[in-house]
């Protein structure tokens, strides 16, 4: 069984539940994704499938990848990632995966890249307290002394300092699926996910939550096993 799918963040909105409580919602576009490669444990050492999302022009793909996709008769995609599988994958190259794998009530983990905020000072980046706000102190948002007196007369490794903030890979766990729109390939999840609108995401079943039981299709009595 495949454990995830690729998608895109469309934006945030809100809905009201049956009790009239406002629920913050993030709308995710999940698939359709195309299988570009299949990894099996016997050959590659692990089970996974390589998915592609959001079709692009052939001229925007590197030549080795373009020739490989041509040989497999698969269209090039903008966002390509490997997704692990539980057991040997039974999918073929070129197969399409949609958001039908998710259902209302499931819990998912979303992996994305946070918004970049450029170079920021210590008060914004690490929540420093800062200096006095009184008039004439001349010390409000500056780093100040960061040494260790006469001994060891150096700055310890890992000390918080101003620098580049944001644009990092983040994972938000245990987001509840509120609704699944299978016609428009969208998923509504409760809460926020990393990244700006339009950024790409990896949407996986929650690692710390069990998968909700699926409804089994009823089998007609004529097709069932005989009790005799």
ZIJO-V67293 format. One record per residue. N is the residue number from 1. RES is the residue in one small letter. OMEGA is omega in degrees with one decimal (NA if undefined). NEAR is the number of other C-alpha atoms within 10 Angstrom. Layout:
N:RES:OMEGA:NEAR + N:RES:OMEGA:NEAR
This chain:
1:x:177.4:13 + 2:x:-173.6:20 + 3:x:-177.3:17 + 4:x:-178.8:25 + 5:x:178.1:28 + 6:x:-178.7:30 + 7:x:-176.0:29 + 8:x:176.4:24 + 9:x:-179.6:23 + 10:x:180.0:16 + 11:x:-179.1:17 + 12:x:176.1:17 + 13:x:178.7:13 + 14:x:174.9:14 + 15:x:178.1:13 + 16:x:-179.4:10 + 17:x:-175.5:9 + 18:x:178.0:7 + 19:x:179.6:6 + 20:x:179.8:8 + 21:x:-179.4:9 + 22:x:-178.6:11 + 23:x:176.5:15 + 24:x:-172.9:15 + 25:x:170.3:21 + 26:x:-179.4:21 + 27:x:-179.3:23 + 28:x:170.1:25 + 29:x:-175.6:24 + 30:x:-179.9:29 + 31:x:-0.3:23 + 32:x:178.8:21 + 33:x:-179.3:24 + 34:x:177.7:27 + 35:x:-179.0:20 + 36:x:178.1:25 + 37:x:179.7:19 + 38:x:178.9:19 + 39:x:178.9:19 + 40:x:-174.4:16 + 41:x:-178.5:12 + 42:x:-176.3:9 + 43:x:-172.7:8 + 44:x:179.4:10 + 45:x:178.6:9 + 46:x:179.5:15 + 47:x:179.0:20 + 48:x:172.5:23 + 49:x:178.7:27 + 50:x:-177.2:17 + 51:x:174.2:27 + 52:x:-177.1:28 + 53:x:175.7:22 + 54:x:-176.0:18 + 55:x:-179.7:13 + 56:x:-179.9:13 + 57:x:178.3:10 + 58:x:-177.5:16 + 59:x:-178.4:9 + 60:x:178.5:11 + 61:x:179.6:15 + 62:x:-172.0:10 + 63:x:179.4:11 + 64:x:178.9:8 + 65:x:-179.9:12 + 66:x:179.3:16 + 67:x:177.5:13 + 68:x:-179.3:14 + 69:x:176.9:20 + 70:x:-179.4:12 + 71:x:179.4:9 + 72:x:-179.2:12 + 73:x:179.0:12 + 74:x:-179.3:18 + 75:x:178.8:17 + 76:x:-178.4:25 + 77:x:-179.7:20 + 78:x:-174.0:13 + 79:x:-176.3:18 + 80:x:179.4:18 + 81:x:172.8:15 + 82:x:179.1:20 + 83:x:-178.1:20 + 84:x:177.9:19 + 85:x:175.4:18 + 86:x:-173.9:11 + 87:x:-178.4:13 + 88:x:-179.8:17 + 89:x:-179.4:17 + 90:x:-178.8:11 + 91:x:179.1:15 + 92:x:177.8:13 + 93:x:-177.2:17 + 94:x:178.5:18 + 95:x:-177.8:13 + 96:x:179.8:15 + 97:x:-178.4:20 + 98:x:-178.2:19 + 99:x:178.6:24 + 100:x:178.9:16 + 101:x:179.6:14 + 102:x:177.5:23 + 103:x:178.4:19 + 104:x:-178.6:15 + 105:x:176.9:16 + 106:x:173.3:20 + 107:x:-175.0:24 + 108:x:170.1:25 + 109:x:-178.3:20 + 110:x:179.6:23 + 111:x:179.3:20 + 112:x:178.5:23 + 113:x:-176.3:18 + 114:x:179.5:18 + 115:x:176.5:16 + 116:x:-178.2:13 + 117:x:177.3:11 + 118:x:-179.8:10 + 119:x:-178.5:12 + 120:x:179.0:15 + 121:x:-175.5:17 + 122:x:-177.8:18 + 123:x:178.8:16 + 124:x:-174.7:12 + 125:x:-175.3:17 + 126:x:176.0:13 + 127:x:173.4:10 + 128:x:178.5:15 + 129:x:-177.9:11 + 130:x:-179.3:14 + 131:x:-179.4:14 + 132:x:178.1:12 + 133:x:-177.6:11 + 134:x:-177.8:9 + 135:x:175.8:8 + 136:x:-178.8:8 + 137:x:179.8:9 + 138:x:179.8:11 + 139:x:-175.8:14 + 140:x:-176.3:16 + 141:x:-178.2:16 + 142:x:180.0:14 + 143:x:-177.3:16 + 144:x:-178.4:10 + 145:x:179.8:8 + 146:x:179.7:12 + 147:x:-177.7:13 + 148:x:177.0:11 + 149:x:-176.2:10 + 150:x:179.2:7 + 151:x:3.8:7 + 152:x:175.8:9 + 153:x:176.9:9 + 154:x:177.8:11 + 155:x:-179.6:12 + 156:x:177.5:11 + 157:x:179.3:6 + 158:x:179.5:6 + 159:x:179.8:8 + 160:x:-178.5:14 + 161:x:172.7:15 + 162:x:179.6:15 + 163:x:-178.3:12 + 164:x:-175.6:13 + 165:x:178.1:17 + 166:x:-179.9:17 + 167:x:179.7:15 + 168:x:178.1:13 + 169:x:-178.5:12 + 170:x:177.3:15 + 171:x:174.6:17 + 172:x:-173.1:15 + 173:x:169.4:18 + 174:x:173.5:19 + 175:x:-176.4:20 + 176:x:176.8:18 + 177:x:-178.2:20 + 178:x:-179.5:18 + 179:x:178.1:17 + 180:x:177.0:22 + 181:x:-175.0:15 + 182:x:179.2:15 + 183:x:-177.8:9 + 184:x:178.5:12 + 185:x:179.5:16 + 186:x:177.5:23 + 187:x:175.0:24 + 188:x:-179.6:22 + 189:x:179.5:26 + 190:x:178.8:21 + 191:x:-175.9:18 + 192:x:177.0:16 + 193:x:-178.2:27 + 194:x:174.5:21 + 195:x:177.5:23 + 196:x:176.1:16 + 197:x:-178.2:15 + 198:x:179.9:13 + 199:x:-177.2:16 + 200:x:-176.0:25 + 201:x:168.0:24 + 202:x:-175.7:19 + 203:x:-175.5:24 + 204:x:171.7:20 + 205:x:-176.9:22 + 206:x:-179.2:20 + 207:x:-174.4:13 + 208:x:179.4:11 + 209:x:177.3:13 + 210:x:177.6:11 + 211:x:-179.4:15 + 212:x:-179.9:12 + 213:x:179.7:9 + 214:x:177.4:8 + 215:x:179.1:6 + 216:x:179.2:6 + 217:x:-179.6:6 + 218:x:-178.9:6 + 219:x:178.7:8 + 220:x:-177.4:7 + 221:x:-177.9:8 + 222:x:-178.7:7 + 223:x:-178.2:7 + 224:x:179.5:8 + 225:x:179.2:7 + 226:x:-179.6:7 + 227:x:-178.7:4 + 228:x:NA:3
